[in-house]
């Protein structure tokens, strides 16, 4: 009795990997065995960098808030301590947006926090 093969499922599986490898250089986009390893590595990097991106954005927000706070004569740590003591629940993303796009509103926040 000949061995059974599930050609449809295996073809779909290979097609899925090669679809994800589209745009890769050389055999990485053409040869299944090579594409499989590079797609797996790319997905690993994508997963890891989704986590890293959150850290990088938080750092960017802190840098922007600090720069804007120093223009108004205070520092990031003093500003955040002032907001904490006044029990103002405003996150860093919103503060950074205020600092960049609405400097007048940010100056009011700084005055409130440092007073």
N, C-alpha and C positions, 0 to 999 in steps of 0.2 A: 504494500500500500504506500503510495507516495506521501511525503510529509505535506501537511497543510500549511499554507501561507496566507496571511491576511494582508494581501497586497494593497488594498484600499486604505487600511489604517496606517500602514507603514509609509505609504506614499504621502498621505496627509501630514504625518508627523515630520517627514523630511521637508515637505513643502513649507510647513510652518516655520521651521528653523531657517531655511533658505530665504524666506520672506523677511525674517528679522535681520538677516545678514546682508540685505540689499544695500549697496553703497559701500560695502567693505572692499578693500583692495585685493585684487588678484584672486587666488584660490579661496580666500576667506569668504567670498560671496558665491563661489561656484561649486566647491567640493564640500559635500555634506559633512564628512568627518572633521575637516578643518573648521568649517563654519560652526559646527556644533560647539566646539571648545571656545571659539571666540564670542559666540552669542552668549554662552553661559558666563564667560568672564565679563562681558558688557553688562549683563543683567545684574551681576554681583556688584559692579561699580555703580550702577544706577541705584540699586537699593541702598548702598552705603552713602552715596552722595545726597540722596534725599534726606538722610539724617544730618549730614554735614551742612547742607544748605541752611537749615534752621539755625545752627550755631553761627554761621557766617552772617546771616541777616541780623541776628541779635547784636553781634559785634558792630555791624555797620550802624544800626540804630543808636547804640551807645556812643559811638564816635560822633555822629551828627548831633546828638543831644549835648554832648560835652562841648563841642565847638560852639554851638549856639549859646550854651550857658556861660561860657567864658566871655563871649561878646557882651553879655549882660552883667559881668562882674562876679560870677560865682563859678563853681565847678560842678561836674556831674554828680559827684558823691554828695555834696552839700545840697544840691537841688533835689536829689532822690530822698535824702534824709528829711528835708523840709516837707516834701510831699507826703512822706510816710507819717511824719508827726502830725500833719494836718488831716490825716486819714483820707487823702485823695487817691482814689483807685483809678489811675490812668496808666495804661501800659506803655512800654517803650516804643512800640510801633506808632502809636498815635502821637506821642510826644515828638518823635523824629519827624513825622509828617507835618506837625505844627511848626517845628523849627525850620523846615525847608520851605513849605508852601504858605504858611500863615505866621510870619514873624511877629506881628503885633499881638496875636493871641498867645504866642509862646512867651512874649515879654510879660504879659499879664499873669500867666501861670508862674513865671519866675518870681515876679513881685509878690504874688500870693504865698508862694512856698518859702520865700526868704524873709517875709515880714514877721 
